[in-house]
Amino acid sequence: MRAFFTAAAAVAFFHQAAPALAQCGKASWYAEQGRTASGERMRPGARTAAHRTLPFGTLVEVRNLKNGRTVVVRINDRGPFIKGRVIDLARGAASEIGLVRSGTASVRLSVLDGKGVPAPAICG
């Protein structure tokens, strides 16, 4: 019997087998008004964030490498568009990790695997 492996099955298989993403870089915060790229109303006090490429709805653990504080955010916007920055946090999320006063911080992003488990710490 010949196995039939469709493109959809291949995508599903490799998606499940792929390791979670971890990324290091600079984070900043923003408190814009209006709508996000996903169409949601911007809520500055929320635990949301902007990332250039992660799908909307992705849950990401953000760890401030200076103080070790973490926050879990949901991606609902696009950005940041400043070189060297990997994520823009809503003010509420930035406050939780001690980022508001300094404006930026070195962070590690770990995409959660759906069970609340962050990606392995491969950076920072």
C-alpha positions as CSV (number, residue, x, y, z in Angstrom):
1,M,0.0,0.0,0.0
2,R,1.4,3.4,-1.0
3,A,1.3,6.2,1.6
4,F,-0.3,9.4,0.5
5,F,1.1,12.5,2.2
6,T,-0.7,15.7,1.3
7,A,0.7,19.2,1.6
8,A,-1.8,20.0,4.4
9,A,-0.6,16.9,6.3
10,A,3.0,17.9,5.9
11,V,2.3,21.4,7.1
12,A,0.4,20.1,10.1
13,F,3.2,17.6,10.9
14,F,6.0,20.1,10.7
15,H,4.1,22.7,12.6
16,Q,3.7,20.3,15.5
17,A,7.3,19.2,15.4
18,A,8.8,22.6,15.0
19,P,10.5,24.0,18.2
20,A,9.0,27.1,19.8
21,L,10.6,30.4,18.9
22,A,12.9,32.3,21.2
23,Q,14.3,35.8,20.2
24,C,16.4,38.3,22.0
25,G,16.6,42.1,21.4
26,K,15.3,45.4,22.6
27,A,11.7,46.1,23.6
28,S,10.0,49.4,23.9
29,W,6.5,50.4,24.9
30,Y,3.7,52.4,23.3
31,A,0.4,53.9,24.2
32,E,-1.3,54.8,21.0
33,Q,-5.0,55.4,20.6
34,G,-7.2,54.0,17.8
35,R,-7.0,50.6,16.2
36,T,-4.3,48.0,16.0
37,A,-3.3,46.2,12.8
38,S,-5.5,43.3,13.9
39,G,-8.5,45.7,14.0
40,E,-8.8,45.7,17.8
41,R,-9.1,49.0,19.7
42,M,-5.8,49.8,21.3
43,R,-5.9,49.5,25.1
44,P,-2.8,51.0,26.7
45,G,-3.3,49.1,30.0
46,A,-3.6,45.7,28.3
47,R,-1.1,42.8,28.1
48,T,-0.8,43.1,24.3
49,A,2.1,43.8,22.0
50,A,3.3,44.5,18.5
51,H,5.6,42.2,16.6
52,R,6.7,42.3,12.9
53,T,6.0,38.7,11.9
54,L,4.3,36.6,14.6
55,P,0.6,35.8,13.9
56,F,-2.1,37.8,15.7
57,G,-3.2,36.0,18.8
58,T,0.2,34.4,19.5
59,L,1.1,34.3,23.2
60,V,4.6,35.4,24.0
61,E,6.4,35.4,27.4
62,V,8.6,38.6,27.6
63,R,11.5,38.5,30.1
64,N,13.3,41.7,31.1
65,L,16.9,40.5,31.1
66,K,18.0,43.2,33.6
67,N,15.5,42.4,36.4
68,G,14.2,38.9,35.5
69,R,10.5,40.0,35.5
70,T,8.2,38.4,33.0
71,V,4.8,39.1,31.4
72,V,2.8,37.1,28.9
73,V,1.4,39.2,26.1
74,R,-0.9,38.5,23.1
75,I,0.3,39.8,19.7
76,N,-2.4,42.1,18.2
77,D,-0.4,44.7,16.3
78,R,2.6,45.1,13.9
79,G,5.8,46.8,14.7
80,P,8.2,48.0,16.1
81,F,9.6,49.8,13.1
82,I,12.7,51.0,14.7
83,K,15.9,49.2,13.9
84,G,17.1,46.8,16.6
85,R,13.8,46.5,18.4
86,V,12.0,43.2,18.4
87,I,8.7,44.0,20.2
88,D,6.6,47.0,21.3
89,L,4.6,46.4,24.5
90,A,1.4,48.1,25.5
91,R,2.0,50.3,28.5
92,G,0.3,47.9,30.9
93,A,2.6,45.0,29.9
94,A,5.7,47.3,30.0
95,S,4.8,48.4,33.5
96,E,4.7,44.8,34.7
97,I,8.3,44.2,33.7
98,G,9.7,47.5,34.8
99,L,10.1,49.0,31.3
100,V,8.1,52.2,31.4
101,R,10.6,54.5,33.1
102,S,13.6,53.5,31.0
103,G,11.6,53.3,27.7
104,T,13.5,50.3,26.4
105,A,15.1,47.2,27.8
106,S,16.9,44.0,26.6
107,V,14.4,41.2,26.6
108,R,14.0,37.6,25.6
109,L,10.8,36.6,23.8
110,S,9.6,33.0,24.1
111,V,6.6,32.0,22.1
112,L,4.4,29.8,24.3
113,D,3.6,26.3,22.9
114,G,-0.1,26.3,23.6
115,K,0.3,24.6,27.0
116,G,1.9,27.7,28.6
117,V,5.4,26.4,28.2
118,P,8.0,28.9,26.9
119,A,10.6,28.1,24.3
120,P,14.0,27.0,25.6
121,A,16.3,29.8,26.7
122,I,18.6,29.8,23.7
123,C,19.6,33.5,24.0
124,G,20.5,36.0,26.7
